[in-house]
Amino acid sequence: DQHCLGANKIPMLAARGFAPPWAMAYTDHHADLPLLRHSAQWCLVSPTADCLQRIETALATRAQVLAWRQ
């Protein structure tokens, strides 16, 4: 069994007909960096401060942040 986490998500999605590149990706965790790197656009959904910092540092850009709940 594979865990649907991090880079494992890419071949799991591809096997189900959703191969990269992707037009859009949404995530709430820095483990999804591999997916974001294959997405034209991406958003963070209610990320923790640590997640936000890790992703912005890794991708050298400011993230678009969406609040799941106000």
FITORKE-98760 format. One record per residue (C-alpha): x, y, z; residue in three letters. Coordinates in steps of 0.2 Angstrom, whole numbers, padded with zeros to 4 digits. Layout:
N
+-------+-------+-------+---------+
|    xx |    yy |    zz | residuo |
+-------+-------+-------+---------+
|     X |     Y |     Z |     Ala |
...
+-------+-------+-------+---------+
***
This chain:
70
+-------+-------+-------+---------+
|    xx |    yy |    zz | residuo |
+-------+-------+-------+---------+
|  0000 |  0000 |  0000 |     Asp |
|  0006 |  0018 | -0004 |     Gln |
|  0002 |  0033 |  0007 |     His |
| -0006 |  0047 | -0003 |     Cys |
|  0007 |  0059 |  0004 |     Leu |
|  0020 |  0071 | -0004 |     Gly |
|  0028 |  0065 | -0020 |     Ala |
|  0018 |  0048 | -0019 |     Asn |
|  0002 |  0058 | -0024 |     Lys |
|  0009 |  0062 | -0042 |     Ile |
|  0010 |  0044 | -0048 |     Pro |
| -0006 |  0040 | -0039 |     Met |
| -0015 |  0054 | -0048 |     Leu |
| -0007 |  0049 | -0065 |     Ala |
| -0013 |  0031 | -0063 |     Ala |
| -0031 |  0038 | -0061 |     Arg |
| -0030 |  0049 | -0077 |     Gly |
| -0024 |  0065 | -0069 |     Phe |
| -0006 |  0067 | -0074 |     Ala |
|  0004 |  0083 | -0072 |     Pro |
|  0005 |  0097 | -0077 |     Pro |
| -0010 |  0103 | -0068 |     Trp |
| -0019 |  0120 | -0071 |     Ala |
| -0023 |  0122 | -0052 |     Met |
| -0019 |  0114 | -0035 |     Ala |
| -0025 |  0117 | -0018 |     Tyr |
| -0016 |  0112 | -0002 |     Thr |
| -0015 |  0114 |  0016 |     Asp |
|  0002 |  0106 |  0019 |     His |
|  0020 |  0108 |  0014 |     His |
|  0021 |  0089 |  0010 |     Ala |
|  0012 |  0094 | -0006 |     Asp |
|  0026 |  0104 | -0013 |     Leu |
|  0029 |  0091 | -0027 |     Pro |
|  0011 |  0094 | -0033 |     Leu |
|  0013 |  0113 | -0032 |     Leu |
|  0029 |  0112 | -0043 |     Arg |
|  0019 |  0104 | -0057 |     His |
|  0004 |  0116 | -0056 |     Ser |
|  0002 |  0132 | -0066 |     Ala |
| -0007 |  0140 | -0051 |     Gln |
| -0009 |  0135 | -0033 |     Trp |
| -0017 |  0141 | -0017 |     Cys |
| -0014 |  0137 |  0001 |     Leu |
| -0030 |  0133 |  0011 |     Val |
| -0029 |  0139 |  0029 |     Ser |
| -0011 |  0135 |  0031 |     Pro |
| -0001 |  0135 |  0047 |     Thr |
|  0012 |  0148 |  0049 |     Ala |
|  0026 |  0134 |  0047 |     Asp |
|  0017 |  0128 |  0031 |     Cys |
|  0016 |  0145 |  0023 |     Leu |
|  0034 |  0149 |  0027 |     Gln |
|  0041 |  0132 |  0020 |     Arg |
|  0031 |  0133 |  0004 |     Ile |
|  0035 |  0152 |  0001 |     Glu |
|  0054 |  0148 |  0004 |     Thr |
|  0054 |  0132 | -0007 |     Ala |
|  0045 |  0141 | -0021 |     Leu |
|  0053 |  0158 | -0019 |     Ala |
|  0036 |  0167 | -0021 |     Thr |
|  0022 |  0173 | -0010 |     Arg |
|  0007 |  0161 | -0008 |     Ala |
| -0011 |  0165 | -0012 |     Gln |
| -0020 |  0160 |  0004 |     Val |
| -0038 |  0155 |  0006 |     Leu |
| -0047 |  0154 |  0022 |     Ala |
| -0057 |  0138 |  0024 |     Trp |
| -0067 |  0145 |  0038 |     Arg |
| -0067 |  0163 |  0044 |     Gln |
+-------+-------+-------+---------+
***
